[in-house]
Amino acid sequence: RSESEADVTGYLAVLLAAAAWGTSGVFVKFVAAEVEVSALALAFWRDISTFTVLFTGLALFRRSWLRVDRRDLRWLVGLGASLGIFHVFWNLGVMVNGAAVATVQQAAMPAIVAVVAWALWRESVTWVKIAAIALTFTGTVLVSGLDVQGAVSLSPMGLFIGLGIPIAYASWSLFGKKVREKYNAITTLTYAFLFGWLVLLPLQLFTPQPFPVPAPAMLWFAALIFFATILSFASYTFALGRLPASVASILAMSEIAFVAVYAYFLLGERLTVAQIAGSTLVIGGVLLLWWKRR
């Protein structure tokens, strides 16, 4: 397989992941409409359910994929812990800072990945990557609806959470890149979600659990697991084996544009001119990377 073919496959895999990730909010909203559930509880049951599905599938059909070198456990633990910690920070960010601010804070992730990937693996930091990061970040600000000229006052806790969101998100991409050098995407994800739900487990003592769960909520939850979680994470992890971590992380921001489209067509949310412009900027950042790689 040529480098060009690997690039194309990697690009398409990240875009598929972003499209699937974008449905997460839709399915979460449908689940929440059927059953009362906290963000922390939903994140925990999402992670442990995903792990159960992946582990069962490998145990039945690809048992050899469950074997990993003991020396690599530290990287797998780091991958899973960063996933679980990101979920905690993200949920706290939405609760403390609001969804708009948390979304913008999340968009700092590609810049962190680019710097760390340069330091660890000497991935190039070109003007194209810098421009793409700037476009996607600006677009995210517009899509989120955040009034950047208004007074956005964050508490010290809000600032700490805002720093933790992109760092934990970036750590997932960096650990995933390291693990993918040796293991396939499904093995990587199985262990990631194993350690992810273990990180979230102690927090369940402080949040109510959503039982009993009505049948409609279970159907939407199943869609959340198989489409918005397994498909999305598997596609992105697969892409990490074919693209530089910095490129994959920038492409992943196209999720913002997909979310805007889904909110308009599936949830009936109207898009403002600024949100349409923001989506266009995000897409522009992705196309800029594509054009340069071509």
C-alpha positions as a printed Julia matrix, in Angstrom:
294×3 Matrix{Float64}:
   0.0     0.0    0.0
   1.47    3.38  -1.04
   1.77    6.36   1.3
  -0.84    8.22  -0.78
  -3.36    5.37  -0.46
  -2.72    5.16   3.27
  -3.35    8.91   3.55
  -6.67    8.68   1.71
  -7.8     5.72   3.82
  -6.79    7.53   7.0
  -8.62   10.72   5.99
 -11.81    8.85   5.18
 -11.59    6.9    8.45
 -11.31   10.09  10.53
 -14.2    11.72   8.67
 -16.32    8.6    9.27
 -15.37    8.77  12.96
 -16.31   12.45  13.12
 -19.65   11.8   11.41
 -20.42    9.01  13.9
 -19.19   11.02  16.89
 -21.48   13.82  15.83
 -24.53   11.63  16.44
 -23.57   11.16  20.08
 -25.4    14.29  21.23
 -28.52   13.26  19.3
 -28.66    9.81  20.89
 -27.84   11.2   24.35
 -30.73   13.64  24.01
 -33.09   10.83  23.01
 -31.9     8.67  25.93
 -32.34   11.56  28.39
 -35.87   12.12  27.09
 -36.81    8.57  28.13
 -34.96    8.17  31.44
 -33.4    10.51  33.99
 -29.64    9.94  34.0
 -26.66   12.02  35.1
 -23.78   12.77  32.75
 -21.33   10.77  34.89
 -23.6     7.73  35.06
 -24.23    7.81  31.33
 -20.48    8.06  30.6
 -19.8     5.08  32.89
 -22.48    2.84  31.39
 -21.44    3.89  27.9
 -17.83    2.86  28.56
 -18.55   -0.41  30.38
 -21.15   -1.44  27.79
 -18.73   -0.71  24.95
 -16.03   -2.75  26.67
 -18.44   -5.66  27.24
 -19.43   -5.76  23.56
 -15.83   -5.58  22.33
 -14.5    -8.1   24.84
 -17.3   -10.58  24.14
 -16.73  -10.31  20.4
 -12.99  -10.93  20.71
 -13.44  -13.75  23.22
 -15.78  -15.54  20.83
 -14.14  -14.87  17.47
 -10.59  -13.47  17.9
  -9.31  -14.6   21.28
  -5.7   -14.1   20.2
  -6.35  -10.35  19.85
  -6.81  -10.12  23.61
  -3.17  -11.01  24.23
  -0.93   -8.03  24.86
   2.65   -7.7   26.04
   2.85   -6.91  29.73
   5.35   -4.16  28.92
   2.66   -2.38  26.89
   0.12   -2.29  29.72
   1.36    1.15  30.83
   0.45    2.58  27.43
  -2.93    0.83  27.45
  -3.64    2.07  30.97
  -2.68    5.58  29.89
  -4.97    5.31  26.87
  -7.94    4.11  28.9
  -7.33    6.51  31.77
  -7.15    9.47  29.4
 -10.48    8.38  27.88
 -12.17    8.1   31.28
 -10.63   11.34  32.55
 -11.71   13.16  29.4
 -15.29   12.05  29.99
 -15.09   13.34  33.58
 -13.61   16.69  32.55
 -16.04   17.06  29.65
 -19.09   16.4   31.8
 -17.79   18.77  34.49
 -17.01   21.37  31.84
 -20.58   21.31  30.54
 -21.92   21.53  34.11
 -19.58   24.28  35.35
 -18.73   26.33  32.24
 -21.63   25.51  29.92
 -21.7    23.51  26.68
 -20.57   26.41  24.47
 -17.44   27.2   26.5
 -16.6    23.49  26.94
 -16.84   22.96  23.18
 -14.42   25.81  22.51
 -12.02   24.53  25.2
 -12.12   21.11  23.56
 -11.03   22.64  20.25
  -7.6    23.45  21.71
  -6.81   19.73  21.44
  -5.2    19.75  17.95
  -2.69   22.4   18.98
  -1.62   20.35  22.02
  -1.31   17.19  19.92
   0.75   19.02  17.27
   3.25   20.32  19.85
   3.6    17.04  21.76
   3.78   14.95  18.56
   6.58   17.24  17.35
   8.45   16.8   20.64
   8.01   13.01  20.79
   8.05   11.89  17.16
   9.28   14.97  15.32
   6.05   15.29  13.37
   6.36   18.44  11.31
   4.58   21.64  12.4
   3.91   23.35   9.07
   2.1    26.56   8.24
  -0.71   24.43   6.79
  -1.27   22.67  10.14
  -1.15   25.98  11.99
  -3.66   27.51   9.56
  -5.93   24.45   9.8
  -5.85   24.62  13.62
  -6.71   28.33  13.51
  -9.6    27.75  11.09
 -11.1    24.87  13.08
 -10.75   26.7   16.4
 -12.37   29.87  15.05
 -15.1    27.82  13.44
 -15.75   25.99  16.7
 -16.16   29.3   18.54
 -18.77   30.41  16.0
 -20.65   27.09  15.89
 -20.82   26.89  19.69
 -22.68   30.19  19.78
 -20.22   31.66  22.27
 -20.23   35.45  22.27
 -16.49   36.1   22.29
 -17.08   39.82  22.74
 -19.29   39.32  25.75
 -18.13   38.87  29.3
 -17.33   35.22  29.88
 -16.22   34.96  33.5
 -14.75   31.62  34.56
 -14.01   30.61  38.13
 -10.61   29.11  39.03
 -12.3    25.69  38.96
 -13.74   26.49  35.53
 -10.3    27.45  34.23
  -8.79   24.24  35.64
 -11.51   22.14  34.04
 -11.08   24.04  30.79
  -7.4    23.16  30.75
  -8.09   19.52  31.56
 -10.56   19.01  28.69
  -8.12   19.47  25.75
  -5.2    17.87  27.62
  -7.17   14.69  28.34
  -8.57   14.69  24.79
  -5.08   15.14  23.33
  -3.7    12.38  25.57
  -6.19    9.96  24.02
  -4.83   10.67  20.53
  -1.19   10.49  21.64
  -1.52    7.26  23.61
  -3.62    5.83  20.78
  -0.9     6.64  18.27
   1.68    4.87  20.45
  -0.45    1.75  21.0
  -1.43    1.5   17.33
   2.21    0.97  16.41
   1.85   -2.58  17.76
  -1.84   -3.5   18.11
  -4.89   -3.35  15.86
  -7.71   -0.89  16.41
 -10.13   -3.34  18.1
  -7.56   -4.62  20.6
  -6.6    -1.03  21.36
 -10.22    0.0   21.96
 -11.05   -3.02  24.11
  -8.34   -2.16  26.61
  -9.03    1.57  26.34
 -12.65    1.12  27.41
 -11.65   -1.41  30.08
  -9.47    1.12  31.88
 -11.86    3.92  30.94
 -14.79    2.49  32.91
 -12.51    1.57  35.79
 -11.56    5.25  36.1
 -15.24    6.23  36.16
 -16.31    3.46  38.56
 -15.52    5.24  41.89
 -17.48    8.31  40.79
 -20.69    6.27  40.53
 -20.95    6.37  44.31
 -21.78   10.08  44.05
 -24.38   10.04  41.28
 -27.81    8.38  40.94
 -28.09    5.4   38.6
 -30.72    5.18  35.8
 -32.65    2.09  36.87
 -35.06    0.73  35.82
 -34.47    1.64  32.17
 -37.5     1.68  29.82
 -37.27   -0.17  26.49
 -37.17    2.97  24.25
 -34.19    4.3   26.21
 -32.41    0.96  25.77
 -32.86    1.17  22.0
 -31.39    4.68  21.83
 -28.6     3.62  24.2
 -27.76    0.69  21.91
 -27.49    3.12  18.99
 -25.2     5.28  21.13
 -22.95    2.27  21.81
 -22.74    0.7   18.37
 -22.83    3.75  16.12
 -21.66    6.79  18.1
 -19.08    4.89  20.15
 -17.77    1.65  18.62
 -17.91    2.78  14.99
 -16.5     6.22  15.73
 -13.68    5.2   18.06
 -12.74    2.2   15.9
 -12.52    4.39  12.79
 -10.42    7.02  14.53
  -8.1     4.48  16.15
  -7.7     2.77  12.78
  -6.76    6.13  11.23
  -4.07    6.72  13.87
  -2.17    3.83  12.3
  -2.14    5.61   8.94
  -1.88    9.33   9.68
   0.29   11.54  11.9
  -1.44   12.16  15.23
  -1.42   15.92  14.59
  -3.24   15.52  11.25
  -5.82   13.08  12.65
  -6.59   15.36  15.59
  -7.26   18.35  13.31
  -9.47   16.27  11.03
 -11.44   15.07  14.07
 -12.64   18.64  14.62
 -14.89   18.17  11.58
 -17.23   16.59  14.15
 -18.31   20.16  14.97
 -19.7    20.65  11.46
 -21.51   17.29  11.55
 -23.07   18.17  14.92
 -24.43   21.42  13.49
 -26.0    19.59  10.54
 -27.53   16.87  12.74
 -28.93   19.44  15.16
 -30.64   21.22  12.28
 -32.12   18.18  10.49
 -32.74   15.76  13.39
 -33.43   17.99  16.38
 -35.03   20.93  14.6
 -32.48   23.42  15.94
 -32.1    26.46  13.71
 -28.61   27.51  12.63
 -27.59   31.15  12.81
 -25.49   32.84  10.14
 -22.5    32.71  12.52
 -22.94   28.95  13.06
 -23.12   28.33   9.31
 -19.98   30.42   8.86
 -18.28   28.5   11.67
 -19.12   25.15  10.08
 -17.69   26.43   6.82
 -14.43   27.41   8.55
 -14.12   23.97  10.16
 -14.65   22.29   6.8
 -12.14   24.72   5.3
  -9.51   23.62   7.8
 -10.08   19.98   6.87
  -9.97   20.72   3.13
  -6.77   22.72   3.6
  -5.06   19.65   5.06
  -6.44   17.46   2.29
  -5.28   19.86  -0.43
  -1.77   20.08   0.99
  -1.39   16.33   1.42
  -2.58   15.83  -2.16
